[in-house]
């Protein structure tokens, strides 16, 4: 329903229009009225109508003066001007201002009805185009985020040459040329048990947005999504600036993340600067290793090169007095199994064993630690619906003696045990993801032809957060949500073009596009030809 505002100094004319025109019947809602332009202007600024109907000859401020101001402040507002006589000069001025309709008094119901229908068509066309442009912007933004994430992954994992890095960066309009580089990674998520990961809380979503806005303000930082819970920040600048940029990065993260009232878990791992792009994979390896300490030191939010000095070091024979009780808490292992990834196992085990310090020289302590880890891993997989046999069968850890492991035997024991447990966790999650994707695909199948279908709607149907849904859908389907919906729409459009004689505009509406021009643009972009060209091709 579009909003309309009425202005006329003759109360009988104004009341006649107000009471005798069935505004709702033509798609309009009368939201206000005034007796002259001076009284009308502040109300129009407050109510922001879509259509202004105004008389010309009025005291204090006439209709043309009002129309001129309204058009300057609200260019999208349509205007119908009413005049008591056919003055050519008034009509000329109205055209110059951009008035849409010029009606002569007495205004008949038929003439007003015709004008309202024409104005409504204009408003609907403009709204459809704006919706299409907004949809295009959203589609491009989603695709750009997905592409940039792939670019940064390949760069930091050493899968690209320096020349390929520069070429890809140019494609995404990323300015990466600098004398010096560094990397920071930020993990930000709900505190365990706070929200169960189903929906992102307003606090979490707000903090993520605040992080993005903060770093996007400065050209020295390139922030990008690494996975569902982690952002990466590429720091670039002159060699002499790097310490300052690192400190500024850290200060921003601390200020934003610490103001969460303890409801979020967060940490940041900071690397050390290098002078070549080709050395960034080494920085990433180090930062990724440091991130494993977030499970060992949840209260330590900033992880740096010194973060590994977690346990006291003493020379000589170890005793049980060397044990740091906080580092033996089974919850550390459980939290890693719950939230860690397969690729983090080796780094975590290294960090975990290092954190035990000299206490590992005690055989009694090693036996205690092995049993604690084993029981924690078994409890973890049993909670997922698996058995201890699923975890231990046909493994190195099952064939060897559990007790009296040497220092050299502990590391492979822990690695295999935890790797197997996380793999079972991933399998359980994969099953849940498949069920989620199946539910989402069913929803998309039923609703893809609706122009208003959105990722948020599909996530709600799948009963997960939009953030989790987007990442999981892309991983499982090999394409973004938008790409999948577009694919479904194009498949149906092609069938209709082949099997019916309906015009492209009707087909566009049936497959979920409000604007036929945008439909043709998307069709050509995805199919390599226009709808008309596709229809004229020989059937093969």
N, C-alpha and C positions, 0 to 999 in steps of 0.2 A: 504494500500500500504506500503510495507516494503522498507526501505532505503538501498541502496547499494553504496559502495565506491570501486573504482578501482585503483590499483597501479601496474605500470610496467614501467621499464626504456626504453623499446623499444617503441618509439612513434607510429610506424606502427602497432604493436600488440595492444597497448592500444586503438588507434583510431579505429582499426578494431572491437575490442570487443565493444567499446562505440557506434559505428554507425551501426553495423550489427546485434546486438542482440536486439530483441524487448522486452526490460526489462518490460514494462508495461503489456505486454501480459502474463507474468509469475508472475505478482503481485509485481513487484519491480520498484523503482524509483531511477535512478542514480543521486546521490546528490553531487558527487565530484570525483576528480581523482588527481593523483600525480605521479611523475616520480621515486620516491624512498621512502624508509621507513622514512627517516628523514623529508622529506617534508610532508609526509602523516600524521604523528602522530599528530601534532597540529590540523590539519583539522578534523581528526577522533575524537579527543577529543571535538571539537566544534560541529560537525554535529551528532555524536553518531549514526552511521549507524547500521542496523541490520545484514548486511552481508558485509564482506570484501573479495574482490577478489584480490589476490596479487601474483606477480611473486616471485620466490625465489632469483635468482641471480640478485642483484641490488647493485650499489655503495652506499657508506655512511652508509646505514642500510639495510641489506637484508630482505627478506620476512619472514624468520623464526624468526629473532630478533624482527621484527615488530609484528608478530603474538603473540609472547610470551608476549610482553608488553600489547597488546590489550586484550588478554585473562585475564591478571592479573587485568587490570583496568575495563574491561567490559566483565565479564564472559558470559553474554547472547549472545554476538556477535558471529555469525557463520562465519566460514572462509573457503574459497576455495583457495588452494595453487596451483599455476601453475609452472611447472618445465620444463626446456629444455631437461632433460634426466632422465631416471628412476634410480636415485641414491637411493640405499636402505637406506643409512644413513640419507639422507634428509627425506625420507618417515618415517623412525623410529622416527626422531626428531619431525616431524609434528604430528604423532600420540601422542607422549608424551605431546606436547603442547595442544592438543585437537582440532586440525584442523579437519573440517568435511569432506572435499573432497580434493582429490589429483589428479590433471589433468596434463597430459603430452602435451607439445606443439608438433605440432600445435593443438590448441584447436578448435575442430569442433563445428559448431552450435548445432549439435545433442547432443554432450557430455555436452556442457554448458547448453542446455535446460534440459537435464535429471538431472543435478546437481541442477539447480535452482528449479525444481519441488520438488525434495527431500528436499532441504533446506526450501522451502516454507511450505511444510507439517510439518516439524519440528517446524518452527516458529509459525504456526497456532495452533499446538497442545499445545505448551508451553504457548501461549497467552490464549488459552481456559482454560488451567489449572490455570493460574494466575488469569483470570477473575473469575473462579469458587471459587478459594481460597479467592479472594477479596469479592465476593458475600457472601461466608460463614462467613467471618469476619464481614461483615455488618449485616448479619442476626443474628449472635451471639451477636453483640453489641446491636442491637435493642431489642432482647429478654432479654439480661442482664439488660438493663436500665429499661425495663418494670417490670421485676421481682424484681429488687432492690427497685423500687418505691413502689411496693406492700409491700415489707418487711418493709420499713421505715414507711409507713402508718400504718401498723398493730402494729408496735412497739410503735409509738408515740400515737396512739389512745388506747393503753392498751389492745389490742386483743391477746397478746401473753404472755406466762409465760417466766420467765428469761431463763429457760432451752431451750424453743423453740427459743428464740432470739439467743442464742449461736449456736444452731444447724443450724438455717437458715443462720446466718452470716458465718458459716464455709462453707456452700454450695456455697456462693457467694465470698468466699475468702476475707471476710471483717474482719479486725482486730478491734474488738470493746472492748476488755478487757482493762479496765483502772480504776484507783482509783477514778476518778472524771469525770463528764460529764456536757456539756452545749449544748444549741441549739441556732442557729441564723437562721432567715429566711429573704430572700432577694426578694423583689418584683421589677421587672424590665420590663418596657413595653414602648410602644410608647406614647408620649404625646397625649392627647385627640385631635382628629382632624388632627393629623400629618400624619397618614397613613391609618386610618380607619380599622386597624387590618387585612387587607386582605393579605398583604405580609410583612414579617419581613424585615425591612430595613437592609442595610449592617451594619449600625452603631449598631443596636440592636443585630443582629446575632454576630457581632464582640465582643460586650461587654459580651454577654453570653459565648462565647468561651473563652474570656480572664478570666472571673470568674472561669470557669472550670479548665483552665490550672493553674491558680494561686493556687487554693486550692488542686489540685491533686499533687502539688509539695511537700506537707507537710503531713506526716503520722498522725499528730495530728488532721487533719480535714478530714471528710468524707462528700463530697458534693453530693447531690442527687436532682433530679427533684421532686417537690411536686405537681405542676400543671402547666398549660401552662405558667403562668407568674411568678411563685414563685419557688425559690430554697431553700432547707434546707441545713444547715451545722451542722453536729454533731461534737462538739468539745470535745476532750478527752485528758486527761493527768494527771499528778500529781496535788494534791490539790494546792501546792505552785505555780504551773505554770498557773493556770486557768485565773488569771487576765491578765497576759502577753499574753496568747493565745487569750483571748477575745479582747484585745487591738489590737493585730496583725491582727485578723480577721476583726475588724472594720476598721482599717487603709487600708487594702487591698481593701475592698468594697468601701470605700470612694474614694480612688485613682482611681479605675477603673471606677466607675459609675459617679463620678463628672466630669470626662473629656469627657462629651458628649455634651457640648455646649448648655445645656438646652433643647435638643431635646427629651430626655427620662425622664420619671417619675420613680423615684426609691426611695426605703426606705429599711431599715434593722431594724428588731426587735431582740434585744439581751436578752436572758434569764439570769438566775442566776444559778450557778453550783450546782449539787447534787452529792451525793456519791454512788448512786445505779442506776442501769439500770431501776429497777422497778419504780423509781421516775420520769423518763423522761416524762411520760404522763402529770404529773403536770407541768413540765417545758413547754411542748408544749401548754397546755391550757393557760398558762400565756402569752407565746409569741404570740399565735394566738389572744388573747385578745388585746395585744399591737398593732398588725397589723391593728386593726380597726381604730387606730388613724391616719393611713396614709390618710384617707379621711378628717379628721378634721384639720390636720396640714400638708398639702402637702409640705410645705417648710421645715419641720423638718424631715430630712432624717434618723437620727438614733433614734430609739424608744427604751427606756429602762424602768426600773421600775419607774423612775421618770416622765415618759411622761404623766401621768395622771394629773399632776399638771398644767393644762392648763389655768385655769381661776382664777382670784383673789378671795380669800375667805375673806369675812367680816362678822362679827357677826351682829345681829340686824335685823331690818325690812328692806326688800329689796325695792329698788326703781328702776325706769327705768334707773337710772345712773349706776346700776350694770351690765347692758347688755354689753357683749363683741360683738360688731357688726360683726366682722369677723366670729364668731362662729354661727351666725344666717343666713349666706348666703345660700339661697336655693340650690346653686350649690353643696354644700357639700352633701345634700340629693340626688340630681340628680346623682352625680358621684358615690355614693354608690349604688344606684339602678342600675346604668349602669354597674358597675364593681364588686360589692359585690356578695356574695353567700348566699344561704339560711342559711347555718350554721354559718354565721357571723352576722346575724341580731341582736341576743341578745347582743353580745359583743358591736356591733356598737351603739345600742340604749343606753346601759349603759354608754358608753364613751361619746356619744353625750349629754345626759342629764347632765352628770357630768360636761361637759365642760361649761354648762350654769351657773354653780355656784349658787350664791344667787339670781340671777335674776328670777329663777323659783318660788320664793316665791311670786312674783307679779302675780296676777290673769290676769291682762291686758296682761302681757308678755306671760303667758301660752296660752291665747287665740290666740294671734298673732302667736305664734310658731306652735300651732296645725293647724291653717288655712294654714300657709305657707307650712307645711309638707303635708297636705291633697291636696292642689292645685298642689304641685310639683309632688306628686305620681299620681294624675289624669292626668296631662300633660304627664308624662312619659308613662303611659299605652296607652293613646290616640295616642301618637307618634308611638306605636307599632301596632296600628290598633284595639285596644280594646276600650271599652267605660268605663265611670265612673261607670256604673252599674255593669260591669264585675268585677271591683275592689271592689266595696262596697256591693254588694248584699249578703244578708244572712250572714253578719258578725257582730261580736261584735261591731265593730267601727260604723256600720251603725245604730244599734239599740240604741246606747247611744247618749246623747246630745253632740254635738261637742264642744260647748263653755262651759266655766266654769268648765273644768275638774280639778280635784284635782291633787296634785303631784302623789298620788298613782294610779290614773286612767291614767295618761299620758303614763306611760311605756307600759302597755298592749295595749293601743291604738296605739302607734307608732309601736310596734312589729308586731301586726297583719296587720296593713296597709302596712308596708314595706315588710313583708313576702309575702303578697298577690301580691304586685307589682312585687317583684323579681320572684315569681312563674310564673306570666304572662310573664315576661321577658324571663324566662327559657323556657317557652312553645313556645314563638316566636322563640327563638334561636334553640330550639329542632326541630321546623318545618324547619328552615333554614338548620340545620344539616342534617335532613333526606333528604332534597333535595340535599344537597352536597354529602351525602353518595350514594344516588341513582345515581347521575351523575358519581361519582367515580367508583361505581360498574359496570356501563355500560362501562366505559373506560377500567376497568380491564378485563371485559368479552371479549372485542374486542382485547385486547393486552397482556393478560397474557402469551401467547405462544411465545412472543418476549423475547429473552434472556436479552435485554437491558432495559426492563420495570423497572421503579424506583419509589420510593415514591415521589420524586420531580416532576416527570412527571405527576403522578396521581393528586398531589396537584394542579399543573398548570391547569390540565383539569377541576378540581373542582373549580378553581378560588379562592383558599385560600392559605395561607402560608403553607409550609411543616410542620412547628412546630404545627400550629393549626390543620392541616389535620391529622397528626400522632396521636395527643391526642384524637381528636374527633372520628376518625375511630376506635381506640382501645376501646373507651367508648361505641360507638354505636354497634359495631360488636362483642365485647367480645374477640377480638384477634387483633394482630398487622397486619399491612399492609402486611408484608412479610409472616406471617402465612396464611393470607387469599389467597394470590397469590399462595403459595405452595399448599394449599388445592385444589384450582381450578386445578392446574397442576396435582396433584395426582389423582383427580377424572377422568380427561381425560386419564391419563396414564393407569389407571385401565381398562377403557373402551377399549382402544386400545389393551391392553394385552389379554383381554377376547375375543374381537371380530375380531382380526386380527392375522396373523402369523408373523408380522413384528418383527425384532430383537429389542432388548432394546436400541441399539444405535440410530436407526431411531426414535423410540418413544421418546427418550430423546430430540432429536433435535426438534421434532414436538411440545413438550410441554414446550420448552423454556430453555433447558439445553444444553450448548455447550459441556460439558464434560460428557460422559456416566457414568464414574466412580462416579462423583459427584451426578448424577441422582440416581444411585443405592444406594449411601450412604443416600441421602435424603429419598428415597422410603422406605428403611429398617427402618430408624429412625422414620418415620411417620406412616408406615403401619405394622411394626413389622416383615416383611419378605422381601426377595429380590424379584425383578420383576420376576425372573425365578420361584421362589417358589410360588408366587401369581398365575402365569399363570397355574401352574401344579395342583393347588387346584381344587377340584370338584366344579362345579358351583352349587350354592344353592340359 
